[in-house]
Amino acid sequence: MCSSVAPQLHRPLPWLDRLGMATSTVCAVHCAATALLMGTLSAFGAGGLAAPWVERTFLGASVLLGILSLSHALRRHRSWQPALWFAVGLQLLLVVRPAMHTPAAEVLSVAAGALCVVRAHWKNARLLIA
């Protein structure tokens, strides 16, 4: 019985990918809503949702979950495809998005980046199950 428990401690956990997908999706919805509804949020006293620390928290959680999940899983499935999707998503979120000068362009950049990060977790989980 002990021998079946020990390997599981070192296995990548698919729940980490599910949590990463959820975090990235919530982050994308938050960023899109903030960019599109800034005036409305302020009028209803919810302007704090647009605070920089909220954005940094979402991004930090997404990056941390991605690195943890993908680095552990890479040892098992040896596919770089999830890491490439993750890298493209981070590029869109951390480099391209700040360069956008209109809310519509920012929302598109965030949506594309978040979809890439979600795709990375989804592909990672599929490779772990296979």
HELIX and SHEET records of a PDB file:
HELIX    1   1 CYS A    2  HIS A   10  1                                   9    
HELIX    2   2 PRO A   14  LEU A   36  1                                  23    
HELIX    3   3 MET A   38  ALA A   43  1                                   6    
HELIX    4   4 GLY A   47  ALA A   50  5                                   4    
HELIX    5   5 PRO A   52  HIS A   77  1                                  26    
HELIX    6   6 GLN A   81  GLN A   91  1                                  11    
HELIX    7   7 LEU A   92  VAL A   96  3                                   5    
HELIX    8   8 ARG A   97  ALA A   99  1                                   3    
HELIX    9   9 PRO A  103  ILE A  129  1                                  27    
END                                                                             
